Amino acid sequence: MKFASKIKSHTYRWGGTLLTAPFPAHGEVSIIGSFAGGAQLARVLSKHVSADVVADVHAGMLLEGSAKRSKNDIKIFLDSIGASLTFSADKDRLVFSGRVRSVSADKLLALIEEVLTKPTFPAEELTVFKKRLATEFSLEDQNPHAQATISLSQILFDGTHPNRQDSTADSKITAQKISRTDLVKYHEQCIDVRSLRIAIAGSISEKIAKALVQKYFANLPVTDLKTAPFEIAAPKTARQVATPIADKASIDYMIGVATGITKDHRDYPALVLGLQVLGIPGFTGRLMSTVREIEGLTYGVYAYPAGFSNSDGYCVISATFAPELFAKGRAAIEREVRLIVEKGITKEELKRNANMYAARTRIACANSSDLARAAHVIASENRKPTYLDEFPERILKLTTKEVNAALRKYLVLDMMSEVAAGPVTAEDLLK
């Protein structure tokens, strides 16, 4: 099944790009769009210690009120047209996502334009929002998986790199200090219409979609956006960090390495498939079939590429262990990594996993929401719709030689850093 033929791309004279995918969707339309920004912009525009929180709070507050409607009025309006709408911040983009009956697509896009051009960031709603954030960060502080993820990102990436996550402590400080004035000043500079990338899929024609985007977005502001510059993260000498969290029943463990490559690198497809063979979700990956199914050492263990959207990314192996099984489980992961690097994958594994990857790609575009999401991703990466077809085809053409070479090149155990969070100490990582 070819997806590129279903998607039409149009770039407006004012700079924005629209991808449309008419799709039988029982009269519904899915809309996903974004503007350049996110945490990378907050790192430049804000003086607060956590850029992640500035971007997240800004996105979260956009539906808390506009010059025309209160928060409650917005909720009632969305209910009246049977629509959903959310705003969120990615590492480098402000994202909006909605779903609505096609007859009301005009009204939903009008609301999006309204909250983008006339947000009020009500002080009383911000106070409530900050209280929710404080609770969320208290939970994050006690979440082993979250703490392990943050630690690994900070080991692998420096300074303003998009994949570096702020510590929970820094996030708490920013959540306490951020003000309505901060949000107003940030918003004045964070929307540049030229960076709009929007995908609309479902029961709508290309002609109507083009006209609606022109109507509601063409007059958005043009700003001189300058996101934080960053350097490609070369692999570093391995480090080990433990985050003790008392009274937890399990330990979250991660091992990872910065690759220094992006999606455009020739090694990327082979690395993606190699990591799938090693640790695909489910029980067909090597790690789950051995470390969990045969040896019973883990609740779950996975390997995957991360952080490759609009930046260089990293390889991650993630597992959860009962404390008494941590040492054995950690050793089992090292054994399986060493085995796949030294012995390589088989032709049968290559064929099965390549076909599985291609099948998952088709499923990932099986409805209007999924198709809009996939189209938006390629648009935000400034790729053509043909990428949706070309990348799976590249996966299907890979050889065992290419995949094994990528695994040997990037899964170098001596360069892979380790983190653990939960009932664990630094000494546990040194054993």
Phi and psi in degrees as a GROMACS rama.xvg file:
@    title "Ramachandran Plot"
@    xaxis  label "Phi"
@    yaxis  label "Psi"
@TYPE xy
-96.5053  130.505  LYS-2
-98.1234  -28.5855  PHE-3
-58.7705  -35.8012  ALA-4
-67.9667  -19.1681  SER-5
-87.0019  -13.4713  LYS-6
-113.22  128.88  ILE-7
-110.665  132.705  LYS-8
-108.292  137.622  SER-9
-140.292  127.267  HIS-10
-107  124.88  THR-11
-79.5322  159.402  TYR-12
-61.9776  -25.9512  ARG-13
-85.4223  1.17164  TRP-14
111.732  -26.1213  GLY-15
-69.6987  157.979  GLY-16
-123.787  132.472  THR-17
-115.224  133.839  LEU-18
-115.514  123.367  LEU-19
-114.882  144.422  THR-20
-141.249  85.716  ALA-21
-55.815  132.333  PRO-22
-153.92  133.659  PHE-23
-61.9228  110.149  PRO-24
-136.984  31.5148  ALA-25
53.6054  39.2789  HIS-26
79.9352  14.6921  GLY-27
-111.637  158.4  GLU-28
-131.511  136.281  VAL-29
-108.622  135.244  SER-30
-128.242  123.14  ILE-31
-133.418  125.142  ILE-32
-142.522  169.645  GLY-33
-161.878  161.464  SER-34
-124.215  147.808  PHE-35
-58.0028  141.641  ALA-36
156.116  -108.904  GLY-37
60.2337  -153.65  GLY-38
-63.9719  -31.549  ALA-39
-63.419  -33.6098  GLN-40
-76.7293  -39.4382  LEU-41
-62.2342  -29.4337  ALA-42
-64.7218  -24.2734  ARG-43
-93.106  -42.5189  VAL-44
-85.7642  -23.0566  LEU-45
-110.752  147.077  SER-46
-95.5408  -2.00412  LYS-47
-69.487  153.616  HIS-48
-68.4079  -30.436  VAL-49
-112.457  104.99  SER-50
-67.3086  -32.9798  ALA-51
-57.2522  -45.2037  ASP-52
-68.8576  -40.1851  VAL-53
-57.3146  -48.3537  VAL-54
-65.2427  -40.8976  ALA-55
-66.7612  -43.4843  ASP-56
-66.2588  -42.5087  VAL-57
-57.1722  -49.2365  HIS-58
-63.7754  -42.6214  ALA-59
-67.1024  -25.8275  GLY-60
-88.6005  -8.03023  MET-61
-64.0496  -29.2982  LEU-62
-96.9284  12.8147  LEU-63
-88.5269  -0.41923  GLU-64
151.717  143.292  GLY-65
-126.238  177.043  SER-66
-63.9807  -21.5678  ALA-67
-100.389  -27.1109  LYS-68
-139.736  148.321  ARG-69
-80.8762  172.954  SER-70
-56.0472  -44.7924  LYS-71
-66.8478  -38.3425  ASN-72
-62.9453  -38.2529  ASP-73
-63.9493  -43.7872  ILE-74
-61.7321  -44.3461  LYS-75
-63.7063  -41.2895  ILE-76
-62.7132  -45.9349  PHE-77
-60.5742  -42.107  LEU-78
-62.5969  -38.0565  ASP-79
-66.0821  -27.233  SER-80
-105.993  6.19587  ILE-81
64.9735  39.896  GLY-82
-115.8  157.393  ALA-83
-119.303  150.111  SER-84
-155.757  131.061  LEU-85
-136.371  153.254  THR-86
-120.954  143.708  PHE-87
-149.832  163.376  SER-88
-112.924  128.701  ALA-89
-97.3088  -179.364  ASP-90
-63.4163  -27.0734  LYS-91
-139.669  15.4423  ASP-92
-149.497  149.797  ARG-93
-94.3334  120.588  LEU-94
-114.665  138.126  VAL-95
-123.782  146.298  PHE-96
-143.251  129.233  SER-97
-144.95  162.984  GLY-98
-143.12  137.11  ARG-99
-160.598  159.423  VAL-100
-64.515  141.594  ARG-101
-58.8305  -30.2754  SER-102
-67.9724  -17.4785  VAL-103
-112.587  11.8222  SER-104
-58.8947  -37.7589  ALA-105
-57.8077  -43.5495  ASP-106
-69.8114  -38.0208  LYS-107
-67.8184  -42.6883  LEU-108
-65.4896  -33.1446  LEU-109
-64.0969  -39.1566  ALA-110
-66.726  -41.6877  LEU-111
-58.9653  -45.6046  ILE-112
-61.4707  -38.6089  GLU-113
-62.5727  -48.7284  GLU-114
-74.0368  -22.3724  VAL-115
-77.3976  -31.4211  LEU-116
-100.043  -22.147  THR-117
-134.239  43.9659  LYS-118
-72.6638  149.401  PRO-119
-111.866  -17.4643  THR-120
45.8365  60.6447  PHE-121
-56.1482  133.479  PRO-122
-59.7735  -40.388  ALA-123
-67.0622  -35.5303  GLU-124
-72.3324  -33.7671  GLU-125
-64.1963  -38.1875  LEU-126
-60.3207  -44.4894  THR-127
-66.1275  -42.0169  VAL-128
-60.5009  -41.8726  PHE-129
-67.0114  -33.4567  LYS-130
-65.8486  -41.0007  LYS-131
-62.9299  -41.523  ARG-132
-62.3909  -41.2631  LEU-133
-59.4262  -40.9523  ALA-134
-65.4727  -42.5863  THR-135
-62.534  -39.5654  GLU-136
-72.7468  -30.542  PHE-137
-64.0014  -39.3569  SER-138
-69.0722  -41.1167  LEU-139
-60.8668  -36.6003  GLU-140
-59.5494  -29.2206  ASP-141
-104.23  10.3661  GLN-142
-99.8284  108.633  ASN-143
-58.6362  -40.2225  PRO-144
-64.9342  -43.4312  HIS-145
-62.8792  -43.0479  ALA-146
-68.7098  -36.3863  GLN-147
-66.4299  -40.7376  ALA-148
-62.7334  -45.1313  THR-149
-62.4371  -45.9032  ILE-150
-59.9576  -43.9665  SER-151
-63.9748  -41.7969  LEU-152
-62.6408  -35.316  SER-153
-78.303  -25.2577  GLN-154
-72.093  -43.4961  ILE-155
-82.3916  -27.08  LEU-156
-128.893  138.221  PHE-157
-101.985  163.422  ASP-158
45.6173  -115.643  GLY-159
-99.3761  17.6977  THR-160
-61.9978  136.226  HIS-161
-58.2171  -26.8316  PRO-162
-86.9708  -2.99286  ASN-163
-80.7721  124.683  ARG-164
-99.2202  145.62  GLN-165
-72.9642  148.399  ASP-166
-68.2236  156.864  SER-167
-62.402  -36.053  THR-168
-62.1494  -45.1521  ALA-169
-66.0488  -37.0585  ASP-170
-63.3468  -41.1007  SER-171
-61.3744  -43.1034  LYS-172
-61.9088  -46.0981  ILE-173
-65.5041  -41.4514  THR-174
-59.7394  -34.0691  ALA-175
-73.9486  -36.0432  GLN-176
-94.2312  -21.2726  LYS-177
-63.4827  138.963  ILE-178
-121.783  168.333  SER-179
-59.9319  -40.1319  ARG-180
-59.7774  -40.6144  THR-181
-57.5957  -45.0988  ASP-182
-67.8596  -40.5444  LEU-183
-62.7846  -46.0797  VAL-184
-64.5172  -40.6661  LYS-185
-64.0232  -43.8271  TYR-186
-65.6143  -33.0455  HIS-187
-59.6817  -22.1534  GLU-188
-117.713  1.19609  GLN-189
-101.58  -0.644807  CYS-190
-114.83  115.159  ILE-191
-120.959  110.537  ASP-192
-57.8802  -27.0751  VAL-193
-66.2638  -21.5359  ARG-194
-93.7893  3.83683  SER-195
-62.8959  129.657  LEU-196
-129.67  117.119  ARG-197
-133.863  137.529  ILE-198
-120.458  133.175  ALA-199
-128.478  121.067  ILE-200
-132.309  148.165  ALA-201
127.27  -148.455  GLY-202
-82.7684  69.7706  SER-203
-153.522  145.138  ILE-204
-86.1021  158.137  SER-205
-60.5956  -40.3091  GLU-206
-61.0372  -46.4081  LYS-207
-67.455  -43.4406  ILE-208
-60.097  -44.4966  ALA-209
-60.6409  -41.9218  LYS-210
-67.3066  -39.7244  ALA-211
-67.4714  -42.1485  LEU-212
-65.4199  -40.8958  VAL-213
-60.5647  -43.2287  GLN-214
-63.8376  -42.9492  LYS-215
-101.579  -13.6291  TYR-216
-118.575  -18.2687  PHE-217
-59.0891  -29.8495  ALA-218
-99.6277  12.993  ASN-219
-66.8853  159.455  LEU-220
-68.275  158.032  PRO-221
-109.189  123.339  VAL-222
-128.259  160.179  THR-223
-91.5438  78.607  ASP-224
-70.3918  132.533  LEU-225
-132.314  97.0009  LYS-226
-79.214  161.103  THR-227
-63.7717  127.105  ALA-228
-71.7957  155.365  PRO-229
-149.2  159.089  PHE-230
-103.829  148.081  GLU-231
-57.7032  135.714  ILE-232
-89.379  101.825  ALA-233
-72.5519  150.634  ALA-234
-55.6186  140.695  PRO-235
-114.213  171.331  LYS-236
-62.4555  137.923  THR-237
-59.6482  140.243  ALA-238
-126.858  162.276  ARG-239
-132.166  128.805  GLN-240
-134.349  127.652  VAL-241
-112.254  138.13  ALA-242
-118.088  97.7072  THR-243
-66.9136  128.923  PRO-244
-131.541  112.367  ILE-245
-71.087  157.918  ALA-246
62.2769  33.5174  ASP-247
-108.196  146.427  LYS-248
-84.4421  -13.0194  ALA-249
-146.462  164  SER-250
-112.088  128.654  ILE-251
-94.1018  129.519  ASP-252
-127.449  136.477  TYR-253
-136.894  144.826  MET-254
-130.819  133.236  ILE-255
-155.805  166.426  GLY-256
-149.692  138.649  VAL-257
-72.5552  136.389  ALA-258
-92.08  -28.3478  THR-259
75.4458  12.4106  GLY-260
-126.714  161.686  ILE-261
-111.605  -177.884  THR-262
-61.8433  -21.156  LYS-263
-84.9458  -6.70068  ASP-264
-72.695  145.841  HIS-265
-62.5928  -23.9618  ARG-266
-81.1528  -15.5438  ASP-267
-59.0809  -49.522  TYR-268
-58.4873  -42.7793  PRO-269
-65.0389  -38.0478  ALA-270
-66.4179  -41.7487  LEU-271
-58.3614  -47.0413  VAL-272
-70.2666  -38.6132  LEU-273
-61.53  -42.0381  GLY-274
-66.5776  -32.6791  LEU-275
-64.5789  -44.1254  GLN-276
-59.0577  -41.4968  VAL-277
-69.8487  -42.9134  LEU-278
-149.949  41.4731  GLY-279
-60.1028  141.913  ILE-280
-56.251  143.006  PRO-281
105.617  -163.502  GLY-282
-114.623  14.7218  PHE-283
-97.0173  -15.4608  THR-284
-72.3347  154.21  GLY-285
-59.6101  -42.7802  ARG-286
-63.1776  -47.9339  LEU-287
-67.1007  -38.9608  MET-288
-71.505  -23.6497  SER-289
-104.435  -60.3178  THR-290
-64.7204  -34.4294  VAL-291
-96.0361  -57.4265  ARG-292
-69.3389  -43.0422  GLU-293
-87.1986  -45.3466  ILE-294
-96.1349  -17.2588  GLU-295
63.0556  36.2292  GLY-296
-97.5002  -11.799  LEU-297
-142.567  155.717  THR-298
-75.5361  -33.7449  TYR-299
-172.057  145.298  GLY-300
-148.029  132.568  VAL-301
-141.159  154.833  TYR-302
-127.518  138.541  ALA-303
-163.151  156.149  TYR-304
-82.7158  146.888  PRO-305
-141.69  151.885  ALA-306
72.3021  21.088  GLY-307
-88.8296  -4.26107  PHE-308
-74.542  112.604  SER-309
60.0897  24.3612  ASN-310
-164.537  172.426  SER-311
-71.3257  149.53  ASP-312
-120.737  -165.589  GLY-313
-144.276  162.43  TYR-314
-99.8365  137.03  CYS-315
-131.768  137.868  VAL-316
-120.064  125.621  ILE-317
-127.334  135.802  SER-318
-146.582  159.15  ALA-319
-124.064  129.31  THR-320
-127.051  147.643  PHE-321
-68.3999  142.278  ALA-322
-52.3893  -39.6063  PRO-323
-71.5933  -14.0682  GLU-324
-107.087  3.93924  LEU-325
-60.2349  -49.9643  PHE-326
-60.8678  -45.6579  ALA-327
-66.8296  -40.7106  LYS-328
-65.3337  -43.2762  GLY-329
-60.5907  -43.2166  ARG-330
-65.3705  -35.8526  ALA-331
-66.7592  -38.9441  ALA-332
-63.5595  -45.3598  ILE-333
-59.229  -41.2813  GLU-334
-61.1657  -45.1492  ARG-335
-68.8073  -34.9414  GLU-336
-66.2873  -45.645  VAL-337
-61.565  -39.1141  ARG-338
-65.7917  -44.9296  LEU-339
-71.4139  -30.2127  ILE-340
-71.8062  -43.8807  VAL-341
-79.0334  -39.5511  GLU-342
-97.3785  -24.9471  LYS-343
81.035  178.52  GLY-344
-94.9523  160.534  ILE-345
-91.7997  165.569  THR-346
-62.5741  -35.7045  LYS-347
-67.1963  -41.257  GLU-348
-63.9701  -40.7828  GLU-349
-59.4495  -51.0508  LEU-350
-64.0345  -47.0633  LYS-351
-62.254  -44.2016  ARG-352
-75.8212  -32.7216  ASN-353
-65.0372  -44.3944  ALA-354
-64.292  -37.5267  ASN-355
-64.6587  -41.1934  MET-356
-62.6715  -45.9223  TYR-357
-62.821  -39.0887  ALA-358
-66.2511  -40.9387  ALA-359
-64.6361  -34.7317  ARG-360
-62.2743  -41.892  THR-361
-65.1232  -41.9701  ARG-362
-64.9841  -35.2076  ILE-363
-67.7888  -10.7337  ALA-364
-121.233  31.3673  CYS-365
-83.8329  -14.8078  ALA-366
-138.94  175.744  ASN-367
-64.1266  -38.5616  SER-368
-63.8634  -45.8623  SER-369
-66.0452  -39.6175  ASP-370
-67.1453  -40.9163  LEU-371
-63.3103  -40.9116  ALA-372
-63.6622  -45.5431  ARG-373
-64.1929  -41.6678  ALA-374
-64.4348  -39.7464  ALA-375
-64.6115  -39.6541  HIS-376
-59.1049  -48.2685  VAL-377
-69.3787  -32.4894  ILE-378
-67.2275  -42.7344  ALA-379
-67.6502  -20.512  SER-380
-95.9218  8.55697  GLU-381
57.6585  41.4458  ASN-382
-106.541  164.228  ARG-383
-88.5735  155.857  LYS-384
-55.5125  -26.6201  PRO-385
-60.9716  -19.3498  THR-386
-60.5946  -32.3815  TYR-387
-61.7688  -29.928  LEU-388
-92.6108  -37.833  ASP-389
-68.9987  -39.0692  GLU-390
-66.9707  -47.3633  PHE-391
-58.7945  -34.2346  PRO-392
-65.9022  -35.9788  GLU-393
-66.2806  -37.7849  ARG-394
-61.9312  -44.2949  ILE-395
-66.3456  -23.2725  LEU-396
-92.5055  -2.51481  LYS-397
-64.5143  151.165  LEU-398
-109.031  161.86  THR-399
-61.1701  -34.0581  THR-400
-61.5398  -43.5848  LYS-401
-67.2349  -44.6364  GLU-402
-66.0961  -44.2429  VAL-403
-66.2078  -34.9335  ASN-404
-64.6641  -40.8466  ALA-405
-65.4804  -42.0551  ALA-406
-62.9531  -42.2308  LEU-407
-65.4584  -34.0975  ARG-408
-73.6311  -38.6473  LYS-409
-106.271  -28.7801  TYR-410
-93.3235  66.1942  LEU-411
-93.716  108.968  VAL-412
-57.2431  -36.5812  LEU-413
-67.7304  -14.996  ASP-414
-105.918  0.68294  MET-415
-94.4682  120.953  MET-416
-81.8299  153.436  SER-417
-121.53  140.106  GLU-418
-135.675  151.8  VAL-419
-147.232  145.847  ALA-420
-140.619  142.734  ALA-421
127.407  -149.351  GLY-422
-76.4685  72.6932  PRO-423
-145.304  153.569  VAL-424
-124.856  168.562  THR-425
-60.7204  -34.1383  ALA-426
-63.511  -31.1224  GLU-427
-63.0193  -29.7283  ASP-428
-84.404  -10.7285  LEU-429
-97.3974  -7.6248  LEU-430
